[in-house]
Amino acid sequence: MTVSLVRGARWATLVDQLAELLSAAATDPFLTLRVVVSSRATGRVLGQQVAARLGISAGIDYLSPADLMRHLAERAGVARDRSRWLGTPLDLAVAEALAQVEHPLVQRALATDDARPGRRRATAIRVARLFRSYLDHAPDLLAAWLDGSNDGLDGTALPPALSWQPGLLRAVTDALELDPLATLAEVCETARQDTTPTFVIAVDDLTQPQLRALQALGAGPGLTLLQPTGSRGEAWAEAIADATVELPGAPAPPPQVLVHDSHGEARQVEVLRDELTRAFAEDPTLEPREVAIVCPQPERYARLLDSTFAPVDDKAHPGRTLRVQPVGGTTANPVLTLLVTLLRLGSSRATASHVVDLVLSPPIAHRWRLADRRAVIELVSGAGIRWGLDGAHRAAFNLADVEQNTWVRGVDRLLIGLAVAPGTDAGLGLSGSEAVTASDMQLVGALCEVLARLRRVVADSASPATVAGWVTRSRSALESLVGLPRSDEWQLLHALGVLARFESDHDGHPTLLTPHEFAHLLEDSAQPPRARVAAGNGTVQVLPLGELQHVEFRVVAMLGVTDDVVPGRGGALPDGVDLAGRTPDLRGRRLAQLLTHARAAEKLLIVRPAASQRTNRATARPVAASWLLEQLGADEDGFTHPPTATSEGNFRDRPSFDAAALGGALARRAGAGATSTLTARRRSEARSRPVGAGPSQLTLTQLERFLADPAKAFLRAAGGITLHEEPAVTDEMPLQVGGLDRWKVVNALVESWKTGTTLESVESYFRQREDLPPQRIGDALFQSAKEDAVTLWRSAWGEWSGPAQRHAVDLELDLGPLGSVRLIDEVGTRSGFALAASPSQSTTAILRPWLESLALAGQGIAAPARLHRFVKDRSTGFAIAAEAVQVDAVAAEEARRHLTRLVTAYAQGQHRLVVAPAAPAITYAREHAAGKFRAADWGGTVGRWQTKWDQPGEAWPLFYADEVRELLTDELFPGDPDNGQPSAFQAWAWELYGPLAGGNA
């Protein structure tokens, strides 16, 4: 039989001819025909077009060249050998054989490097890819090497740096007991005996094995090649064809080219959406299936394309109704991903966050009913778990004798917390976690069992093993930990299938793999494939470069044609032998594919980056786009789009269809003169809310909490908003005590002296909670905290040891329009003082004793407020020292008058924002009373040390931006104090804290 070449100027002409040939060849209803296409997506489109011409496309297999080789290998009985050459068995055989190579370059590449545990595997994969490329492009070279030659092509000597490759290839094939040339010969022999009529259409690129298989098929009932005139596939087709037929018909006219210059990737996709919408609006006959978006790297734009074209609602951009094919690839199999993580757990630190994510992964969480992520995090955090499964696991980090804050110790604390009442010493050297309650019993039990099984998996996977051994270990790990709902059971079946394939491909192979190396094998298998091109389903196609390149579309849009992708890198692999021009020119191939896509379109839209998304300055245009325009004879200048969708220029010459962006542009124009920030507007609205009725009863504790943070109180009372931090785990073991933790220790020591508790019990308390750093570091830090506590207690002891009295507070305060409030509480005095001792250095620590002093004074009891606290400033040489701060008692009438002001602020603060953050308000009152206030000093960033407002808390940042000076900018509103102060903050600060500062508010 003969090999016939049919050439046509257009895709449609070739499809017409193919339909006629298929119709003529289908003489038997049971006869199967074969059509070889460049890709599976092309096969789906071609099948639909053939069916449109013949009425049906049954009995026809559309195969890519790779599918054809796999099909022939299965019929020849060499599918397993071919799979082993193309898969991981070749990688492992190369890794094993490399160890025997004595070439200095190879030995250097394989040198032991603890920082790169995958070095051997990476080198083996690169060499295996090199051998596969030799088979694809120069099989004669491999044949010569397997026959004993050590030369390059045409008998030329190999460079010394590459002289190790022939011997390595022979060692690898001997280890695999596999000859790739023999496998190829079997495939070609099967092709010669094949009786299926075969047609090849528009296939540009073939490897040498694929070309040999097609030539062998020509010896059967016939092989017909249909190639576009001028395509790259003409060369190989002419080389094997016995006869050539030219189909009549003129080539397609050049496309109409529209170039759009844009900015960053996100803006390019927005421009593309507008221009595609415009194309559909201008041509009502245009259908989505007639439009293709060519994107050389779809994965780079996947999320942007999917989100930009996703349907939302009727008021959204009309481009969201275009039915663009989703681009995002399928996600990796979660079970395989979990298995990879399990195998690497032993070599990791097993941090709290890492293991929590592992335990809460769906395959484990479903089986063990760990549905409440917040509850798990609260338990792990409350148990003090930081990193390390146990002491044995930490031995790899030379910390075998430090078990504090490991997972085992943390779970022990959870169990003690369930079994023993809080605060009870169980005699185990550990205290129960205060985060656990009786309702957590089932959750704690599940965590205990999962942890035990994780430790078993880590122990079982500690030593190297063969692939078959690792498959057994992996199955055991999955069986012990994983459970899935019925809808997701495919994940486990797929993972077991991957393991079974590994077991089959590597059966009898003695190579030992470390956990790291086998995890890499699994990780490669778990990588999700690129999203399949859903050709022929009526959507706008998003195509990688070269996909459906000869198929004609009415509109082709090009996106992401940048220099790093097209032309991109060359095709020569590192350390490759000179193949004398047989190595494919990948750069030239990409450019040719780009041109083929363009010529297959009636209208070509090119969206290219031409300006910086940050500065809007012009950038260099992509070389490939300029080359394409030159080939098409089109003007290189394009329409320049503004940098953002909400720019006014986006709605002028080529108005956008984005109604939401138009609203943004109009709002930007309307607000061009506005200077207020979001926080300023929010603050103004919160300050101008109507005031309702005040409370009927109030305690000093409630009043103190309000004064300490009026913003938090306002949010809670007026909006029902309670601010709290989400529970979080910490991965680092404490090696020092931070400010808050140190304050807890010092405060606990001070409280122990107040109540007569021993210091040993305080230290034991913190030790058992594992809040202190381990061993001697913790001892040193506790002693340091103890010294600070002694300093403070010495300052307070003289007054604290004096006579103690308890006083009931019960005052009726008239708030005018807000009604009357009853202030009640119980206050204690020592040595005649409203006394407090606090390790805090904050100015707000005086609030409680001052309020107690005022309440007592209002009842006719003179008791000055006295606070013993830490100070650390220039006067102490920036060392911790203790100082006593005293506020003298005032007359009963003055005390009641000022308590009325404070309670009025409280009542008003339940409905509107009182702009008096405590620390800066007290500071201002003291500066104003001393005549030392300077507005120039009130600057800097909120929250920064040495500013007037270094601890803003959680609520105030909702109402103030980053600048301290913003405190002084609010004008007075009705309801704010009228005391001669220029701003609302200053008025409230002086109203509330003037008497505290010694002034007369």
Summary of the structure (lengths in Angstrom):
residues: 1001
radius of gyration: 39.2
end to end distance: 111.2
largest distance: 121.4
contacts: 3167
relative contact order: 0.08
helix: 50%
strand: 12%
